[in-house]
Amino acid sequence: AAGQYGLYVQDSGSNTINLSYIGNSGGTAGYFDTASSNTLSQSTVAGNASSYALALVFSGFNRIMGSNIINGAYVDGLFSTNNQISGSRIAHNHLTLYGLALMTTASNTVTGSFISNPLGTALGIDAPGGADNNTVSLSTITSASATAPALGMRGSWNSVSQTYIANSAGYGAVLQDSNFNSITQSTVAGNSATLNALYLWNSGTNTVTQTLVSNASGDAV
């Protein structure tokens, strides 16, 4: 498996990758597999446009700091908890893959980061069983998709605060099958005559407070 990636960290912890370039034009560049308490800082990770550049699978307590992730990142697996992404730029340009995907995972933190995906969802906090207790703050999340939201959420007890969420062509944020989540001191902006800036679907007990929700072409909520 190691030969498939630029960097492969398996069953390993407390490693530091700093000021580095990790690339793989054929697929995922950096893969953390059952790896914990590692640090990736001030580095560039560049993968193939049809996959994710960076993957954390069954890996927890890792830190991604001040890094540039080209072609997306995903965090997946029941043990992928308490990871921290800070001061980083994560970009993808894909219809069905996310800029950053937090899948079947909990208690991860994203702060001070810029996440974008012009063709699809920029940040997906999403899992059939729920992605819960994740925190997003002081970040920018953008899309230009007419069908996918900038922020897509399916989970509970997630928190978004002091974050700018915008889609220049459609939904700003969609919460589906989501309960007890909060959006505070943020901006949610959409631009569609037929799609809401903020859309709640089969969701309850969510809180939106001190937040500007706007739609330049239609209904805000």
Contacts in CASP RR format, 6 or more apart in sequence:
PFRMAT RR
TARGET T0000
AUTHOR 0000-0000-0000
METHOD contacts of the structure
MODEL  1
AAGQYGLYVQDSGSNTINLSYIGNSGGTAGYFDTASSNTLSQSTVAGNAS
SYALALVFSGFNRIMGSNIINGAYVDGLFSTNNQISGSRIAHNHLTLYGL
ALMTTASNTVTGSFISNPLGTALGIDAPGGADNNTVSLSTITSASATAPA
LGMRGSWNSVSQTYIANSAGYGAVLQDSNFNSITQSTVAGNSATLNALYL
WNSGTNTVTQTLVSNASGDAV
1 8 0 8 1.000
1 10 0 8 1.000
1 31 0 8 1.000
1 33 0 8 1.000
2 8 0 8 1.000
2 10 0 8 1.000
4 24 0 8 1.000
4 27 0 8 1.000
4 28 0 8 1.000
4 31 0 8 1.000
5 24 0 8 1.000
5 27 0 8 1.000
5 28 0 8 1.000
5 29 0 8 1.000
5 30 0 8 1.000
5 31 0 8 1.000
6 22 0 8 1.000
6 23 0 8 1.000
6 24 0 8 1.000
6 29 0 8 1.000
6 30 0 8 1.000
7 17 0 8 1.000
7 22 0 8 1.000
7 29 0 8 1.000
7 30 0 8 1.000
7 31 0 8 1.000
7 45 0 8 1.000
8 30 0 8 1.000
8 31 0 8 1.000
8 33 0 8 1.000
9 15 0 8 1.000
9 30 0 8 1.000
9 31 0 8 1.000
9 32 0 8 1.000
9 33 0 8 1.000
9 35 0 8 1.000
9 38 0 8 1.000
10 33 0 8 1.000
10 34 0 8 1.000
10 35 0 8 1.000
11 33 0 8 1.000
11 34 0 8 1.000
11 35 0 8 1.000
12 35 0 8 1.000
12 38 0 8 1.000
13 35 0 8 1.000
13 36 0 8 1.000
13 37 0 8 1.000
13 38 0 8 1.000
14 37 0 8 1.000
14 38 0 8 1.000
15 35 0 8 1.000
15 38 0 8 1.000
15 39 0 8 1.000
16 38 0 8 1.000
16 39 0 8 1.000
16 41 0 8 1.000
17 38 0 8 1.000
17 39 0 8 1.000
17 40 0 8 1.000
17 41 0 8 1.000
17 43 0 8 1.000
18 39 0 8 1.000
18 40 0 8 1.000
18 41 0 8 1.000
18 42 0 8 1.000
18 43 0 8 1.000
19 41 0 8 1.000
19 42 0 8 1.000
19 43 0 8 1.000
20 43 0 8 1.000
20 44 0 8 1.000
21 43 0 8 1.000
21 44 0 8 1.000
21 46 0 8 1.000
22 29 0 8 1.000
22 30 0 8 1.000
22 43 0 8 1.000
22 44 0 8 1.000
22 45 0 8 1.000
22 46 0 8 1.000
23 29 0 8 1.000
23 30 0 8 1.000
23 44 0 8 1.000
23 45 0 8 1.000
23 46 0 8 1.000
23 47 0 8 1.000
23 53 0 8 1.000
24 30 0 8 1.000
24 46 0 8 1.000
24 47 0 8 1.000
24 48 0 8 1.000
24 53 0 8 1.000
25 47 0 8 1.000
25 48 0 8 1.000
26 47 0 8 1.000
26 48 0 8 1.000
26 51 0 8 1.000
27 47 0 8 1.000
27 48 0 8 1.000
27 50 0 8 1.000
27 51 0 8 1.000
28 47 0 8 1.000
28 48 0 8 1.000
28 51 0 8 1.000
28 52 0 8 1.000
28 53 0 8 1.000
28 54 0 8 1.000
28 55 0 8 1.000
29 45 0 8 1.000
29 46 0 8 1.000
29 47 0 8 1.000
29 53 0 8 1.000
29 54 0 8 1.000
30 45 0 8 1.000
30 53 0 8 1.000
30 54 0 8 1.000
30 55 0 8 1.000
31 54 0 8 1.000
31 55 0 8 1.000
31 57 0 8 1.000
32 38 0 8 1.000
32 55 0 8 1.000
32 56 0 8 1.000
32 57 0 8 1.000
32 59 0 8 1.000
32 62 0 8 1.000
33 57 0 8 1.000
33 58 0 8 1.000
33 59 0 8 1.000
34 57 0 8 1.000
34 58 0 8 1.000
34 59 0 8 1.000
34 79 0 8 1.000
35 56 0 8 1.000
35 59 0 8 1.000
35 60 0 8 1.000
35 62 0 8 1.000
36 59 0 8 1.000
36 60 0 8 1.000
36 61 0 8 1.000
36 62 0 8 1.000
37 60 0 8 1.000
37 61 0 8 1.000
37 62 0 8 1.000
38 59 0 8 1.000
38 62 0 8 1.000
38 63 0 8 1.000
39 62 0 8 1.000
39 63 0 8 1.000
39 65 0 8 1.000
40 54 0 8 1.000
40 62 0 8 1.000
40 63 0 8 1.000
40 64 0 8 1.000
40 65 0 8 1.000
40 67 0 8 1.000
41 63 0 8 1.000
41 64 0 8 1.000
41 65 0 8 1.000
41 66 0 8 1.000
41 67 0 8 1.000
42 65 0 8 1.000
42 66 0 8 1.000
42 67 0 8 1.000
43 67 0 8 1.000
43 68 0 8 1.000
44 67 0 8 1.000
44 68 0 8 1.000
44 69 0 8 1.000
44 70 0 8 1.000
45 53 0 8 1.000
45 54 0 8 1.000
45 67 0 8 1.000
45 68 0 8 1.000
45 69 0 8 1.000
45 70 0 8 1.000
45 73 0 8 1.000
46 53 0 8 1.000
46 70 0 8 1.000
46 71 0 8 1.000
47 53 0 8 1.000
47 70 0 8 1.000
47 71 0 8 1.000
48 71 0 8 1.000
49 71 0 8 1.000
49 92 0 8 1.000
49 93 0 8 1.000
49 94 0 8 1.000
50 94 0 8 1.000
51 71 0 8 1.000
51 97 0 8 1.000
52 71 0 8 1.000
52 72 0 8 1.000
52 73 0 8 1.000
52 74 0 8 1.000
52 92 0 8 1.000
52 97 0 8 1.000
52 101 0 8 1.000
53 69 0 8 1.000
53 70 0 8 1.000
53 71 0 8 1.000
53 72 0 8 1.000
53 73 0 8 1.000
54 64 0 8 1.000
54 69 0 8 1.000
54 72 0 8 1.000
54 73 0 8 1.000
54 74 0 8 1.000
55 73 0 8 1.000
55 74 0 8 1.000
55 75 0 8 1.000
55 76 0 8 1.000
56 62 0 8 1.000
56 73 0 8 1.000
56 74 0 8 1.000
56 75 0 8 1.000
56 76 0 8 1.000
56 80 0 8 1.000
56 83 0 8 1.000
57 76 0 8 1.000
57 77 0 8 1.000
57 80 0 8 1.000
58 76 0 8 1.000
58 77 0 8 1.000
58 78 0 8 1.000
58 79 0 8 1.000
58 80 0 8 1.000
59 75 0 8 1.000
59 79 0 8 1.000
59 80 0 8 1.000
59 83 0 8 1.000
60 79 0 8 1.000
60 80 0 8 1.000
60 81 0 8 1.000
60 82 0 8 1.000
60 83 0 8 1.000
61 81 0 8 1.000
61 82 0 8 1.000
61 83 0 8 1.000
62 83 0 8 1.000
62 84 0 8 1.000
63 83 0 8 1.000
63 84 0 8 1.000
63 85 0 8 1.000
63 86 0 8 1.000
64 73 0 8 1.000
64 83 0 8 1.000
64 84 0 8 1.000
64 85 0 8 1.000
64 86 0 8 1.000
64 88 0 8 1.000
65 84 0 8 1.000
65 85 0 8 1.000
65 86 0 8 1.000
65 87 0 8 1.000
65 88 0 8 1.000
66 86 0 8 1.000
66 87 0 8 1.000
66 88 0 8 1.000
67 87 0 8 1.000
67 88 0 8 1.000
67 89 0 8 1.000
68 88 0 8 1.000
68 89 0 8 1.000
69 88 0 8 1.000
69 89 0 8 1.000
69 90 0 8 1.000
69 91 0 8 1.000
70 91 0 8 1.000
71 91 0 8 1.000
71 92 0 8 1.000
71 93 0 8 1.000
71 94 0 8 1.000
72 90 0 8 1.000
72 91 0 8 1.000
72 92 0 8 1.000
72 97 0 8 1.000
72 98 0 8 1.000
72 99 0 8 1.000
72 100 0 8 1.000
72 117 0 8 1.000
73 85 0 8 1.000
73 90 0 8 1.000
73 99 0 8 1.000
73 100 0 8 1.000
73 101 0 8 1.000
74 98 0 8 1.000
74 100 0 8 1.000
74 101 0 8 1.000
74 102 0 8 1.000
74 103 0 8 1.000
75 83 0 8 1.000
75 100 0 8 1.000
75 101 0 8 1.000
75 102 0 8 1.000
75 103 0 8 1.000
75 105 0 8 1.000
75 108 0 8 1.000
76 101 0 8 1.000
76 103 0 8 1.000
76 104 0 8 1.000
76 105 0 8 1.000
77 103 0 8 1.000
77 104 0 8 1.000
77 105 0 8 1.000
78 104 0 8 1.000
78 105 0 8 1.000
80 104 0 8 1.000
80 105 0 8 1.000
80 108 0 8 1.000
81 105 0 8 1.000
81 106 0 8 1.000
81 107 0 8 1.000
81 108 0 8 1.000
82 107 0 8 1.000
82 108 0 8 1.000
82 109 0 8 1.000
83 105 0 8 1.000
83 108 0 8 1.000
83 109 0 8 1.000
84 108 0 8 1.000
84 109 0 8 1.000
84 111 0 8 1.000
85 100 0 8 1.000
85 108 0 8 1.000
85 109 0 8 1.000
85 110 0 8 1.000
85 111 0 8 1.000
85 113 0 8 1.000
86 109 0 8 1.000
86 110 0 8 1.000
86 111 0 8 1.000
86 112 0 8 1.000
86 113 0 8 1.000
87 111 0 8 1.000
87 112 0 8 1.000
87 113 0 8 1.000
88 112 0 8 1.000
88 113 0 8 1.000
88 114 0 8 1.000
89 113 0 8 1.000
89 114 0 8 1.000
89 115 0 8 1.000
90 99 0 8 1.000
90 100 0 8 1.000
90 113 0 8 1.000
90 114 0 8 1.000
90 115 0 8 1.000
90 116 0 8 1.000
91 99 0 8 1.000
91 114 0 8 1.000
91 115 0 8 1.000
91 116 0 8 1.000
91 117 0 8 1.000
92 98 0 8 1.000
92 99 0 8 1.000
92 116 0 8 1.000
92 117 0 8 1.000
92 119 0 8 1.000
92 120 0 8 1.000
92 122 0 8 1.000
93 117 0 8 1.000
93 118 0 8 1.000
93 119 0 8 1.000
94 117 0 8 1.000
94 119 0 8 1.000
94 120 0 8 1.000
95 119 0 8 1.000
95 120 0 8 1.000
95 145 0 8 1.000
95 148 0 8 1.000
96 120 0 8 1.000
97 117 0 8 1.000
98 117 0 8 1.000
98 120 0 8 1.000
98 121 0 8 1.000
98 122 0 8 1.000
98 123 0 8 1.000
98 124 0 8 1.000
98 126 0 8 1.000
99 115 0 8 1.000
99 116 0 8 1.000
99 117 0 8 1.000
99 120 0 8 1.000
99 121 0 8 1.000
99 122 0 8 1.000
99 123 0 8 1.000
99 124 0 8 1.000
100 110 0 8 1.000
100 115 0 8 1.000
100 122 0 8 1.000
100 123 0 8 1.000
100 124 0 8 1.000
101 124 0 8 1.000
101 126 0 8 1.000
102 108 0 8 1.000
102 123 0 8 1.000
102 124 0 8 1.000
102 125 0 8 1.000
102 126 0 8 1.000
102 131 0 8 1.000
102 134 0 8 1.000
103 124 0 8 1.000
103 126 0 8 1.000
103 127 0 8 1.000
103 131 0 8 1.000
104 127 0 8 1.000
104 128 0 8 1.000
104 129 0 8 1.000
104 130 0 8 1.000
104 131 0 8 1.000
105 127 0 8 1.000
105 131 0 8 1.000
105 134 0 8 1.000
106 131 0 8 1.000
106 132 0 8 1.000
106 133 0 8 1.000
106 134 0 8 1.000
107 132 0 8 1.000
107 133 0 8 1.000
107 134 0 8 1.000
108 134 0 8 1.000
108 135 0 8 1.000
109 134 0 8 1.000
109 135 0 8 1.000
109 136 0 8 1.000
109 137 0 8 1.000
110 123 0 8 1.000
110 134 0 8 1.000
110 135 0 8 1.000
110 136 0 8 1.000
110 137 0 8 1.000
110 139 0 8 1.000
111 135 0 8 1.000
111 136 0 8 1.000
111 137 0 8 1.000
111 138 0 8 1.000
111 139 0 8 1.000
112 137 0 8 1.000
112 138 0 8 1.000
112 139 0 8 1.000
113 139 0 8 1.000
113 140 0 8 1.000
114 139 0 8 1.000
114 140 0 8 1.000
114 142 0 8 1.000
115 122 0 8 1.000
115 123 0 8 1.000
115 139 0 8 1.000
115 140 0 8 1.000
115 141 0 8 1.000
115 142 0 8 1.000
116 122 0 8 1.000
116 140 0 8 1.000
116 141 0 8 1.000
116 142 0 8 1.000
116 143 0 8 1.000
117 142 0 8 1.000
117 143 0 8 1.000
117 145 0 8 1.000
117 148 0 8 1.000
118 142 0 8 1.000
118 143 0 8 1.000
118 144 0 8 1.000
118 145 0 8 1.000
119 143 0 8 1.000
119 144 0 8 1.000
119 145 0 8 1.000
119 148 0 8 1.000
120 143 0 8 1.000
120 145 0 8 1.000
120 147 0 8 1.000
120 148 0 8 1.000
121 143 0 8 1.000
121 145 0 8 1.000
121 148 0 8 1.000
121 149 0 8 1.000
121 150 0 8 1.000
121 151 0 8 1.000
121 152 0 8 1.000
122 141 0 8 1.000
122 142 0 8 1.000
122 143 0 8 1.000
122 150 0 8 1.000
122 151 0 8 1.000
123 136 0 8 1.000
123 141 0 8 1.000
123 150 0 8 1.000
123 151 0 8 1.000
123 152 0 8 1.000
124 151 0 8 1.000
124 152 0 8 1.000
124 153 0 8 1.000
125 131 0 8 1.000
125 134 0 8 1.000
125 136 0 8 1.000
125 151 0 8 1.000
125 152 0 8 1.000
125 153 0 8 1.000
125 154 0 8 1.000
125 155 0 8 1.000
125 158 0 8 1.000
126 152 0 8 1.000
126 153 0 8 1.000
126 154 0 8 1.000
126 155 0 8 1.000
127 154 0 8 1.000
127 155 0 8 1.000
128 154 0 8 1.000
129 154 0 8 1.000
129 155 0 8 1.000
130 154 0 8 1.000
130 155 0 8 1.000
130 156 0 8 1.000
130 177 0 8 1.000
131 153 0 8 1.000
131 154 0 8 1.000
131 155 0 8 1.000
131 158 0 8 1.000
132 155 0 8 1.000
132 156 0 8 1.000
132 157 0 8 1.000
132 158 0 8 1.000
133 156 0 8 1.000
133 157 0 8 1.000
133 158 0 8 1.000
134 158 0 8 1.000
134 159 0 8 1.000
135 158 0 8 1.000
135 159 0 8 1.000
135 161 0 8 1.000
136 158 0 8 1.000
136 159 0 8 1.000
136 160 0 8 1.000
136 161 0 8 1.000
136 163 0 8 1.000
137 159 0 8 1.000
137 160 0 8 1.000
137 161 0 8 1.000
137 162 0 8 1.000
137 163 0 8 1.000
138 161 0 8 1.000
138 162 0 8 1.000
138 163 0 8 1.000
139 163 0 8 1.000
139 164 0 8 1.000
140 163 0 8 1.000
140 164 0 8 1.000
141 150 0 8 1.000
141 151 0 8 1.000
141 163 0 8 1.000
141 164 0 8 1.000
141 165 0 8 1.000
141 166 0 8 1.000
142 150 0 8 1.000
142 164 0 8 1.000
142 165 0 8 1.000
142 166 0 8 1.000
142 167 0 8 1.000
142 168 0 8 1.000
143 149 0 8 1.000
143 150 0 8 1.000
143 166 0 8 1.000
143 167 0 8 1.000
143 168 0 8 1.000
143 169 0 8 1.000
143 170 0 8 1.000
143 172 0 8 1.000
144 167 0 8 1.000
144 168 0 8 1.000
144 169 0 8 1.000
145 167 0 8 1.000
145 169 0 8 1.000
145 170 0 8 1.000
146 169 0 8 1.000
146 170 0 8 1.000
146 192 0 8 1.000
146 195 0 8 1.000
147 170 0 8 1.000
148 171 0 8 1.000
149 167 0 8 1.000
149 170 0 8 1.000
149 171 0 8 1.000
149 172 0 8 1.000
149 173 0 8 1.000
149 174 0 8 1.000
149 199 0 8 1.000
150 165 0 8 1.000
150 166 0 8 1.000
150 167 0 8 1.000
150 171 0 8 1.000
150 172 0 8 1.000
150 173 0 8 1.000
150 190 0 8 1.000
151 160 0 8 1.000
151 165 0 8 1.000
151 172 0 8 1.000
151 173 0 8 1.000
151 174 0 8 1.000
151 188 0 8 1.000
152 173 0 8 1.000
152 174 0 8 1.000
152 175 0 8 1.000
152 176 0 8 1.000
153 173 0 8 1.000
153 174 0 8 1.000
153 175 0 8 1.000
153 176 0 8 1.000
153 178 0 8 1.000
153 181 0 8 1.000
154 175 0 8 1.000
154 176 0 8 1.000
154 177 0 8 1.000
154 178 0 8 1.000
155 177 0 8 1.000
155 178 0 8 1.000
155 179 0 8 1.000
155 181 0 8 1.000
156 178 0 8 1.000
156 179 0 8 1.000
156 180 0 8 1.000
156 181 0 8 1.000
157 180 0 8 1.000
157 181 0 8 1.000
158 178 0 8 1.000
158 181 0 8 1.000
158 182 0 8 1.000
159 181 0 8 1.000
159 182 0 8 1.000
159 184 0 8 1.000
160 181 0 8 1.000
160 182 0 8 1.000
160 183 0 8 1.000
160 184 0 8 1.000
160 186 0 8 1.000
161 182 0 8 1.000
161 183 0 8 1.000
161 184 0 8 1.000
161 185 0 8 1.000
161 186 0 8 1.000
162 184 0 8 1.000
162 185 0 8 1.000
162 186 0 8 1.000
163 186 0 8 1.000
163 187 0 8 1.000
164 186 0 8 1.000
164 187 0 8 1.000
164 189 0 8 1.000
165 172 0 8 1.000
165 173 0 8 1.000
165 186 0 8 1.000
165 187 0 8 1.000
165 188 0 8 1.000
165 189 0 8 1.000
166 172 0 8 1.000
166 187 0 8 1.000
166 188 0 8 1.000
166 189 0 8 1.000
166 190 0 8 1.000
167 189 0 8 1.000
167 190 0 8 1.000
167 191 0 8 1.000
168 190 0 8 1.000
168 191 0 8 1.000
169 191 0 8 1.000
169 192 0 8 1.000
170 190 0 8 1.000
170 191 0 8 1.000
170 192 0 8 1.000
170 195 0 8 1.000
171 190 0 8 1.000
171 192 0 8 1.000
171 195 0 8 1.000
171 196 0 8 1.000
171 197 0 8 1.000
171 198 0 8 1.000
171 199 0 8 1.000
172 188 0 8 1.000
172 189 0 8 1.000
172 190 0 8 1.000
172 197 0 8 1.000
172 198 0 8 1.000
173 183 0 8 1.000
173 188 0 8 1.000
173 197 0 8 1.000
173 198 0 8 1.000
173 199 0 8 1.000
174 198 0 8 1.000
174 199 0 8 1.000
174 200 0 8 1.000
174 201 0 8 1.000
175 181 0 8 1.000
175 198 0 8 1.000
175 199 0 8 1.000
175 200 0 8 1.000
175 201 0 8 1.000
175 203 0 8 1.000
175 206 0 8 1.000
176 201 0 8 1.000
176 202 0 8 1.000
176 203 0 8 1.000
177 201 0 8 1.000
177 202 0 8 1.000
177 203 0 8 1.000
178 200 0 8 1.000
178 203 0 8 1.000
178 204 0 8 1.000
178 206 0 8 1.000
179 203 0 8 1.000
179 204 0 8 1.000
179 205 0 8 1.000
179 206 0 8 1.000
180 204 0 8 1.000
180 205 0 8 1.000
180 206 0 8 1.000
181 203 0 8 1.000
181 206 0 8 1.000
181 207 0 8 1.000
182 206 0 8 1.000
182 207 0 8 1.000
182 208 0 8 1.000
182 209 0 8 1.000
183 198 0 8 1.000
183 206 0 8 1.000
183 207 0 8 1.000
183 208 0 8 1.000
183 209 0 8 1.000
183 211 0 8 1.000
184 207 0 8 1.000
184 208 0 8 1.000
184 209 0 8 1.000
184 210 0 8 1.000
184 211 0 8 1.000
185 209 0 8 1.000
185 210 0 8 1.000
185 211 0 8 1.000
186 211 0 8 1.000
186 212 0 8 1.000
187 211 0 8 1.000
187 212 0 8 1.000
187 213 0 8 1.000
187 214 0 8 1.000
188 197 0 8 1.000
188 198 0 8 1.000
188 211 0 8 1.000
188 212 0 8 1.000
188 213 0 8 1.000
188 214 0 8 1.000
189 197 0 8 1.000
189 212 0 8 1.000
189 213 0 8 1.000
189 214 0 8 1.000
189 215 0 8 1.000
189 216 0 8 1.000
190 196 0 8 1.000
190 197 0 8 1.000
190 214 0 8 1.000
190 215 0 8 1.000
190 216 0 8 1.000
190 217 0 8 1.000
191 215 0 8 1.000
191 216 0 8 1.000
191 217 0 8 1.000
192 215 0 8 1.000
192 217 0 8 1.000
192 218 0 8 1.000
193 217 0 8 1.000
193 218 0 8 1.000
194 218 0 8 1.000
196 215 0 8 1.000
196 218 0 8 1.000
196 219 0 8 1.000
196 220 0 8 1.000
196 221 0 8 1.000
197 213 0 8 1.000
197 214 0 8 1.000
197 215 0 8 1.000
197 219 0 8 1.000
197 220 0 8 1.000
197 221 0 8 1.000
198 208 0 8 1.000
198 213 0 8 1.000
198 220 0 8 1.000
198 221 0 8 1.000
199 221 0 8 1.000
200 206 0 8 1.000
200 221 0 8 1.000
213 220 0 8 1.000
213 221 0 8 1.000
214 220 0 8 1.000
END
